[in-house]
Amino acid sequence: MISLYFTNKDTNTLVPEARNIDVKELTKEPYKTLMNLLIEGPKNEKLERTIPDETKINKIELKENILWIDLSKEFIENQKAGVEVESRTIYSIVNTMTQLNEVEAVKFVIDGKEDCAFSDNAISLKDTFVPKEDLT
């Protein structure tokens, strides 16, 4: 059982959605499996996905304890603007991935570039992100 984090439509906060995932899938490609589930979205109709349409996974790699996630430009270009929305997008991924023991933080890369930001520049992706306890 693992938790995927999505936005609650009523409260605009991140909340976990528990999922049973095939252990074979999770063992083979754990990070890609979880990212694909986040991109697909929640099963609960009171929740909504945080990752924009058209986002593609270019590459995911664990370096030491940091998970490097390289996503397509749609991740930052198709996102609704605003620090709260962007923060929920970042932490839906970070809080989902850091449930895995070997992942302590997440670094986002866009089409191979490390120093990117969302289109409104509210959140820069140049830093690494650690999980947040307070998901409001």
N, C-alpha and C positions, 0 to 999 in steps of 0.2 A: 504494500500500500504506500502510495506517495501522494503528496499534495501538490496540485498545480494552482498557481495564484492567478485569479481573475478579478475584474472590477465588479463590485456589487452595483447594479443599476440604480438602486434606491439611495444608497449612502455614498456612492462614489469613493469607496474604500476598497483596498485589496483584501480579498478573503480567499482562504484555501478551499479547493474542491478536491476531496479525496478520490483517488483512482486506483483501481487494481490494474497493474501492468504486468504483462507476461515477462517473467524473470529472464527468459532466453533473449527477448528483445532488449531488455534493459542491460543485460550482461554484454551483449554484442556491441551495441552502439547507444550507450546510455544518454549521452548529451544530445545527440541528434533525435533520439526517440522523444525525449522530454520537450525539445524545441518544437518538433512537429506537432506534438499534442497541444502546446501553448498556441501555436499558429492556428490549429484547427478550431480551438475555442472550447468553451465549457459545455457540459451536458445540461447543466442547470439553467433554465431559461431566465432566472433572476440575475444571472451573471453575464458579463460580456467580455470578449477577448480584448487584450491590450495591444497586441501586435498588429500593425497595419496590414491591410490587404496587399497582396503582391510581394510581401517580404520573402526573400529566398535565403536559404542558408548556404553560404559559400564554403565555409570551413569551420570546424570546431576542434580545438586542440587544448589539451591540458598541459601547461608548462609549470612545473613545480606544483604549487597548489592553486594556481590561477587558471581559470577556464577562459581561453580566448575564443570569442565568438565573432566570426566574420560574417556579416549580413549584407544583403544588397542595399543599394541606396534608398529603396522604397521604405526601409525601416525608419529613416529620418525624414524623408520627403513626404510620405503619405500620412504622417502622424498629425493628429489634431494638435494645434498649438497650445501652449500653456504649460507652466512648470509642473502643475499637479498631474495633468494627463501624462506628460512625459515621464515623470517620476514613477507613476503607477506602471508604465510600460517597462521601465528599467527594473523596478523591484519585483515585478511579476516573474521576470526571468531570473534575477539574482536569487530571490528567496526560494524559487523552485530548484535551481541548480545546486545551491549550497546545502540542500538536504543530503546530498551525496557526500560521504565522509571525506573524500579526497579533494573536494572543492571548497576553498575558503573565500574566494573572491572571483569576480567576473570582470573581464576586460572586453569592451566592445570595439570592433574594427568594422569599418564600412568599405566594402569593395577593396580591401587590402590597405586602407588608410587608417592610421591610428588617431590622428588629431582631427576628429569630426565633431559636429554638434547637430542638434535638431535645427530645422530651418529657421526657427525664431531665436536661436542661440540661447535659449533659456537654460539648457543643460548641455554641458560639454561632455563628450565621451572620452576625453584624453586620460581620465583617471580610471583606477580600478574601483569597483563597487563591491562593498561587503553587505551582507544581509541587514535588513532593518527590522527592528522589533515592532516599532510603531508604524503601521501601514496606512494611516489615515491620510 
